[in-house]
Structures are given as structure tokens and as C-alpha cells.
């Protein structure tokens, strides 16, 4: 879960885009600082550096060709690491601005011996817009983004029509966009946005219930945060939509490894 704060940020003087996050420097714990010092150079990079280099090459980063899932807002990394552990045949990239969360995820990577997880610190929209080629992602996950509950801050919410179009364009045909939130108003907004995007359609593996929502897939871990939300009376909503468009001209990835086709992220095991 991303850092939830509603304090407005000071934008760059030449950048008018409204961001969905506030970057606040938070002191790392002793263990987090140790993990950062030892592990960041191996598993982490800066979004600004990726964008400036003009190169988005996950195959080189991971040393293999495999399906690629991008997670926006990995928070403290509990779900992120659990899914990377459960999906060793899939490469996972987590984009986050909250340094303690990134440091905690580094600790989880070390503890789990994960080799299919990489971290990026910075603006995920900037990464998608300027570095990630069209039709190059097999999955895009956004779990519990900042709800910006005050009405005057709703414009800061990440899931807007422009973002939905961008996300769909970066997914390969059939690639999965998976959203989850515990804020009812934001859930309704998310559903309106993704259902209105012509390049997205509900994942037929998770059909819409009569109430218009989809069931949580069994492979998405339930965190302590989510349990607390339910106890506080906030139902958790999942939205699982797939990209339904022609392949993008900028696609540089394959979804096979030595002739074996991998399942879509979240597919039941064979």
C-alpha cells in the first residue's frame, strides 16, 4: 500500500501534471538503512535514470526472457514479495516513492532469495509514458492506491481516464490490469473509468457478479491492512480487466522461453 497522505506537494515549476502521490522523506530504521546500503545497487534503480537512458530492457535486467508484471505502489512490499515468490516464472518490477517501503521490500527479497524482483524509485506514470514501450507488459497491478478521500483532492487519484488509456496501451493484448481498493467511492470511480476504456474488457476468468463486481482472485494475498479495512467496514473491491487491442508497434518482448509459453499472470497452474 502506498503512503497515504493528503498533504499537497510542490510540483516542478515546468511540470503541470497533477501527481497522485506526495514524496516525503522518512527516516529509515536501522535495519532498513542496512538493507538499502547493501542491496539497493543490486536490485534497485531510479525511474529518472531509466527515462534519461532511453532504454527499457527488462530482458537484460533479469537476464532472461519471461512475462513481465509492473506494480505501481508496492508499499511495504508484503504482497509484492509474496506474488514474486509464488510466480517464479514471471519477472516483477515494483515502482514506489516511499523509501522505507522499498527498503522493507529489499529485506524481503534477501530473506526469500528472490531473483525475479526489481525495484524502481520514482514516478510510475513518467516511466509508463516515456520508457515502457506499447504492448510490452503482461500485467499491471495497482493495489490500494492513495484514495485522496477529500473531494478537492479527487483530481489527484491515479485511476483517471487518461491513465486507463495509457495503462491499456502498455499491456500486450490479453495482458491483465488488476486494481484493488477499500474505499467505496474510489472503487466506483475505478469501475467507471476502466469500463469506459475501449481497449479494456473484464477478464472472463473472473466474471462480473450481479452487483457488478468481480471476486478477489485466490492468488492475491490478503494483507493485515486489508483485514483491518474489512473490520472497519470497508469492503475491498477487485477489478480485473484485460487489454483488448491490436499489438503495439513498440513491443520488444516475447512471452516464451525456449519455446514454452507462460500463462498469463494469475492463471491457475496447469
C-alpha positions as CSV (number, residue, x, y, z in Angstrom):
1,X,0.0,0.0,0.0
2,X,1.4,3.4,-0.9
3,X,2.0,6.1,1.7
4,X,-1.4,7.6,2.5
5,X,-1.0,11.3,3.0
6,X,-3.1,14.2,1.7
7,X,-0.6,17.0,2.2
8,X,-0.2,18.8,-1.2
9,X,3.2,18.6,-2.9
10,X,5.1,21.3,-4.6
11,X,5.3,20.5,-8.3
12,X,8.3,21.1,-10.6
13,X,7.9,24.6,-12.0
14,X,7.8,23.3,-15.6
15,X,5.6,20.3,-14.9
16,X,1.9,20.9,-14.7
17,X,0.8,17.3,-14.4
18,X,-1.1,16.5,-11.2
19,X,0.6,13.7,-9.4
20,X,-1.2,11.0,-7.4
21,X,1.5,10.8,-4.7
22,X,3.4,13.0,-2.3
23,X,7.1,12.2,-1.8
24,X,8.1,12.8,1.8
25,X,11.5,11.7,3.0
26,X,11.1,9.4,6.0
27,X,13.9,8.3,8.2
28,X,14.8,4.6,7.7
29,X,15.1,2.2,10.6
30,X,18.5,0.8,11.3
31,X,17.5,-2.5,9.6
32,X,16.1,-0.7,6.6
33,X,19.1,1.5,6.2
34,X,21.4,-1.5,6.3
35,X,19.3,-3.3,3.6
36,X,19.4,-0.1,1.5
37,X,23.1,0.3,1.8
38,X,23.8,-3.4,0.9
39,X,21.1,-4.2,-1.6
40,X,19.8,-1.2,-3.5
41,X,22.6,-1.1,-6.1
42,X,21.8,-4.7,-6.9
43,X,18.0,-4.7,-7.0
44,X,17.0,-1.1,-7.3
45,X,17.2,1.8,-9.8
46,X,15.8,5.3,-10.3
47,X,12.9,5.9,-12.7
48,X,14.7,9.2,-13.7
49,X,17.8,7.2,-14.8
50,X,15.7,4.7,-16.8
51,X,13.9,7.5,-18.5
52,X,17.1,9.5,-19.2
53,X,18.8,6.5,-20.6
54,X,16.1,5.9,-23.1
55,X,16.4,2.2,-22.5
56,X,13.8,-0.1,-21.0
57,X,15.2,-3.6,-21.3
58,X,13.8,-6.0,-18.7
59,X,15.4,-8.9,-20.5
60,X,18.8,-7.5,-19.8
61,X,17.9,-6.6,-16.3
62,X,16.6,-10.0,-15.3
63,X,18.9,-12.0,-17.6
64,X,16.1,-13.9,-19.2
65,X,13.0,-13.5,-21.4
66,X,9.9,-14.0,-19.3
67,X,6.5,-12.4,-18.8
68,X,6.7,-9.1,-17.1
69,X,4.4,-7.6,-14.4
70,X,4.7,-4.0,-13.2
71,X,3.3,-3.0,-9.8
72,X,2.6,0.6,-9.0
73,X,2.8,1.5,-5.4
74,X,4.2,-1.6,-3.7
75,X,4.0,0.0,-0.2
76,X,5.9,-2.1,2.4
77,X,6.2,-5.0,-0.2
78,X,4.3,-7.7,1.6
79,X,2.0,-8.6,-1.3
80,X,4.8,-7.8,-3.8
81,X,7.2,-10.3,-2.4
82,X,4.5,-12.9,-1.9
83,X,3.5,-12.8,-5.5
84,X,7.1,-12.8,-6.8
85,X,7.7,-15.9,-4.6
86,X,4.5,-17.6,-5.9
87,X,5.3,-16.8,-9.6
88,X,9.0,-17.6,-10.2
89,X,8.4,-17.8,-13.9
90,X,7.3,-14.2,-14.1
91,X,9.5,-11.1,-13.7
92,X,8.2,-8.5,-11.3
93,X,9.0,-4.7,-11.2
94,X,7.8,-2.6,-8.3
95,X,7.6,1.2,-8.7
96,X,7.4,3.1,-5.4
97,X,8.4,6.5,-4.0
98,X,8.3,5.6,-0.3
99,X,11.9,4.7,0.7
100,X,11.0,2.7,3.9
101,X,8.7,0.5,1.8
102,X,11.4,0.0,-0.8
103,X,13.9,-0.8,1.9
104,X,11.5,-3.3,3.5
105,X,11.0,-4.9,0.1
106,X,14.7,-5.3,-0.2
107,X,14.8,-7.1,3.1
108,X,12.0,-9.4,1.8
109,X,14.0,-10.1,-1.4
110,X,17.0,-11.1,0.6
111,X,15.1,-13.2,3.0
112,X,13.2,-15.0,0.2
113,X,16.2,-15.4,-2.1
114,X,14.2,-13.8,-4.9
115,X,15.8,-13.3,-8.3
116,X,12.7,-12.3,-10.2
117,X,12.0,-9.0,-8.4
118,X,13.4,-5.5,-9.2
119,X,12.6,-2.1,-7.7
120,X,12.3,1.3,-9.2
121,X,12.1,4.5,-7.2
122,X,10.1,7.3,-8.8
123,X,7.1,8.3,-10.8
124,X,5.4,5.3,-12.4
125,X,3.4,7.5,-14.9
126,X,6.6,9.0,-16.1
127,X,8.0,5.5,-16.6
128,X,5.0,4.3,-18.5
129,X,4.8,7.4,-20.6
130,X,8.5,7.8,-21.5
131,X,10.2,4.5,-21.2
132,X,7.8,1.5,-21.3
133,X,7.1,0.5,-25.0
134,X,3.5,-0.2,-26.1
135,X,2.2,-3.7,-25.7
136,X,5.2,-4.8,-23.6
137,X,3.7,-5.7,-20.2
138,X,1.9,-8.9,-19.3
139,X,0.4,-7.4,-16.2
140,X,-0.1,-4.1,-14.4
141,X,-1.0,-4.2,-10.7
142,X,-2.2,-1.3,-8.6
143,X,-3.3,-2.4,-5.1
144,X,-4.8,0.1,-2.7
145,X,-3.6,3.3,-4.3
146,X,-3.9,6.5,-2.3
147,X,-7.7,7.2,-2.2
148,X,-7.3,11.0,-1.7
149,X,-10.6,11.0,0.2
150,X,-11.2,14.7,0.3
151,X,-13.3,15.9,-2.6
152,X,-10.9,18.7,-3.5
153,X,-8.2,16.1,-3.9
154,X,-10.0,13.6,-6.1
155,X,-8.2,15.0,-9.1
156,X,-5.0,13.5,-7.7
157,X,-6.4,10.0,-7.8
158,X,-4.3,7.8,-10.1
159,X,-7.1,6.0,-11.8
160,X,-8.4,8.5,-14.3
161,X,-9.4,8.1,-18.0
162,X,-6.1,9.3,-19.3
163,X,-4.2,6.8,-17.1
164,X,-6.5,3.9,-18.1
165,X,-5.8,4.6,-21.8
166,X,-2.0,4.7,-21.0
167,X,-2.1,1.5,-19.0
168,X,-4.1,-0.4,-21.7
169,X,-1.6,0.7,-24.3
170,X,1.4,-0.6,-22.4
171,X,-0.3,-4.0,-21.9
172,X,0.1,-6.7,-24.5
173,X,-3.2,-8.0,-26.0
174,X,-4.7,-10.1,-23.2
175,X,-2.4,-8.5,-20.6
176,X,-4.0,-8.1,-17.2
177,X,-4.8,-4.8,-15.4
178,X,-5.6,-5.6,-11.7
179,X,-6.9,-2.9,-9.4
180,X,-7.9,-3.2,-5.8
181,X,-9.2,-0.6,-3.3
182,X,-11.0,-0.5,0.1
183,X,-12.5,3.0,-0.5
184,X,-16.1,2.6,-1.9
185,X,-16.2,6.0,-3.7
186,X,-12.8,5.3,-5.4
187,X,-13.9,1.8,-6.3
188,X,-16.9,3.2,-8.1
189,X,-14.7,5.7,-9.9
190,X,-12.3,2.9,-10.9
191,X,-15.1,0.8,-12.3
192,X,-16.5,3.7,-14.3
193,X,-13.1,4.5,-15.7
194,X,-11.9,1.0,-16.7
195,X,-15.3,0.0,-18.1
196,X,-15.4,3.2,-20.3
197,X,-11.9,2.5,-21.7
198,X,-12.5,0.8,-25.1
199,X,-9.1,-1.0,-25.0
200,X,-10.1,-2.9,-21.8
201,X,-12.6,-5.6,-21.1
202,X,-13.5,-7.6,-18.0
203,X,-11.3,-10.7,-17.6
204,X,-13.6,-13.6,-18.4
205,X,-11.8,-15.8,-15.8
206,X,-13.4,-13.5,-13.2
207,X,-17.0,-12.8,-14.5
208,X,-18.9,-9.9,-13.1
209,X,-21.3,-10.8,-10.3
210,X,-24.9,-9.5,-10.3
211,X,-23.7,-6.5,-8.2
212,X,-21.2,-5.6,-11.0
213,X,-18.0,-6.5,-9.1
214,X,-15.5,-9.4,-9.5
215,X,-14.4,-11.8,-6.9
216,X,-10.9,-11.4,-5.4
217,X,-8.6,-13.9,-7.1
218,X,-7.4,-16.5,-4.7
219,X,-3.8,-15.8,-5.7
220,X,-3.9,-12.2,-4.4
221,X,-2.6,-12.3,-0.8
222,X,-4.8,-10.8,1.9
223,X,-2.7,-8.4,4.0
224,X,-3.1,-7.2,7.5
225,X,-4.1,-3.8,6.1
226,X,-6.9,-5.4,4.1
227,X,-8.1,-7.4,7.2
228,X,-8.2,-4.1,9.1
229,X,-10.2,-2.4,6.3
230,X,-12.8,-5.2,6.5
231,X,-13.0,-4.9,10.2
232,X,-13.7,-1.2,9.8
233,X,-16.5,-1.9,7.4
234,X,-14.8,-1.0,4.1
235,X,-15.4,-3.8,1.6
236,X,-12.4,-4.5,-0.6
237,X,-13.1,-4.4,-4.4
238,X,-11.0,-6.0,-7.1
239,X,-11.2,-5.1,-10.8
240,X,-9.5,-7.4,-13.3
241,X,-9.6,-6.2,-16.9
242,X,-7.6,-7.3,-19.9
243,X,-6.2,-5.3,-22.8
244,X,-8.2,-5.8,-26.0
245,X,-6.3,-4.0,-28.7
246,X,-4.0,-4.6,-31.7
247,X,-0.4,-5.3,-30.8
248,X,1.7,-2.2,-30.3
249,X,4.4,-1.3,-32.7
250,X,6.9,-0.8,-29.9
251,X,6.6,-4.3,-28.5
252,X,10.1,-5.6,-27.9
253,X,9.3,-8.6,-25.6
254,X,8.3,-12.2,-26.2
255,X,6.2,-14.3,-23.9
256,X,8.0,-17.5,-24.5
257,X,11.2,-19.0,-23.1
258,X,12.8,-21.8,-25.1
259,X,9.6,-22.5,-26.8
260,X,7.5,-22.7,-23.6
261,X,4.6,-20.3,-23.4
262,X,4.0,-19.0,-19.9
263,X,0.4,-18.5,-18.6
264,X,-0.9,-15.0,-18.0
265,X,-0.1,-13.7,-14.5
266,X,-2.7,-15.1,-12.1
267,X,-3.6,-18.0,-14.3
268,X,-4.3,-21.2,-12.4
269,X,-1.4,-23.7,-12.6
270,X,-1.6,-26.4,-15.2
